[in-house]
Amino acid sequence: MSGGRFNYGQRNLGYDMFPYSNVDYDMGDDDYWESVKGARRQNPMEDKQLSELVFDVLCLIHSVDWYLSCDTCEETYRKDVKFFKEKWLKVKPDDLTKAEIDKSVQEFREEMYKTFGLIGAEE
């Protein structure tokens, strides 16, 4: 059985907060980064950085849920923990702010390209 160690609370909260997003990808892979973009677009916390943090916490809870339920190995869970800590805990606040600005500028650029029909256009 996949997950369920926490009575599917993470899954249900993830579906409620981030509809149409998958909060169960391995953290750091390509699908994960696409899901992060979706979480930021949905922005349930009305703050993109906080929405991304909550999304990542839900991904980490999912990872430990599957590990404790013997659906994935400890190595997968430890990899996700390492990724989360490096992303959120081993950076200076100013670096987080700069990264947030960079992400917001990129999101705006993509939105403008889409608005003006330049999807896939080079900068």
LINMOWO-V906656 format. One record per residue. N is the residue number from 1. RES is the residue in one letter. PHI is phi in whole degrees, 0 to 359 (999 if undefined). D_FIRST is the distance of its C-alpha to the first C-alpha in Angstrom with 1 decimal. Layout:
# LINMOWO-V906656
<<N:RES:PHI:D_FIRST> <N:RES:PHI:D_FIRST>>
This chain:
# LINMOWO-V906656
<<1:M:999:0.0> <2:S:275:3.8> <3:G:67:6.3> <4:G:99:7.7> <5:R:301:9.8> <6:F:254:12.8> <7:N:58:12.1> <8:Y:61:11.6> <9:G:298:15.3> <10:Q:297:15.5> <11:R:297:14.1> <12:N:295:16.4> <13:L:295:19.3> <14:G:299:18.9> <15:Y:296:19.1> <16:D:290:22.0> <17:M:278:23.9> <18:F:232:23.3> <19:P:301:23.0> <20:Y:68:22.6> <21:S:245:21.5> <22:N:254:18.3> <23:V:260:17.7> <24:D:232:14.9> <25:Y:281:17.1> <26:D:299:18.1> <27:M:294:21.1> <28:G:100:24.3> <29:D:277:23.6> <30:D:300:25.5> <31:D:297:22.9> <32:Y:301:22.6> <33:W:295:26.3> <34:E:294:26.4> <35:S:294:23.9> <36:V:298:26.2> <37:K:300:29.1> <38:G:296:27.4> <39:A:297:26.7> <40:R:291:30.3> <41:R:294:31.6> <42:Q:291:29.7> <43:N:49:30.9> <44:P:294:29.6> <45:M:272:31.3> <46:E:56:34.6> <47:D:203:34.8> <48:K:300:33.3> <49:Q:293:33.0> <50:L:293:31.2> <51:S:298:28.9> <52:E:294:28.0> <53:L:298:27.5> <54:V:298:25.2> <55:F:303:23.2> <56:D:294:23.0> <57:V:298:22.0> <58:L:297:19.1> <59:C:298:18.1> <60:L:292:18.5> <61:I:297:16.4> <62:H:300:13.6> <63:S:298:14.2> <64:V:290:14.3> <65:D:301:11.2> <66:W:292:9.1> <67:Y:296:11.6> <68:L:293:11.3> <69:S:270:7.6> <70:C:65:8.7> <71:D:269:7.3> <72:T:225:11.1> <73:C:271:14.2> <74:E:299:16.7> <75:E:301:19.1> <76:T:297:17.3> <77:Y:298:17.1> <78:R:296:20.7> <79:K:297:21.8> <80:D:293:20.6> <81:V:299:22.4> <82:K:300:25.5> <83:F:300:25.5> <84:F:300:25.3> <85:K:297:28.0> <86:E:293:30.2> <87:K:288:30.0> <88:W:250:30.5> <89:L:251:31.9> <90:K:254:34.2> <91:V:235:36.5> <92:K:282:39.6> <93:P:306:39.7> <94:D:296:42.4> <95:D:292:40.2> <96:L:297:37.4> <97:T:296:40.0> <98:K:298:41.4> <99:A:296:38.0> <100:E:296:37.5> <101:I:298:40.9> <102:D:299:40.2> <103:K:295:36.9> <104:S:295:38.8> <105:V:296:41.6> <106:Q:297:39.3> <107:E:299:37.6> <108:F:296:41.1> <109:R:300:42.3> <110:E:297:39.4> <111:E:295:40.1> <112:M:292:43.8> <113:Y:302:43.3> <114:K:295:41.2> <115:T:302:43.8> <116:F:261:46.6> <117:G:72:45.0> <118:L:251:44.7> <119:I:304:41.1> <120:G:81:40.8> <121:A:290:44.4> <122:E:282:45.3> <123:E:289:46.6>>
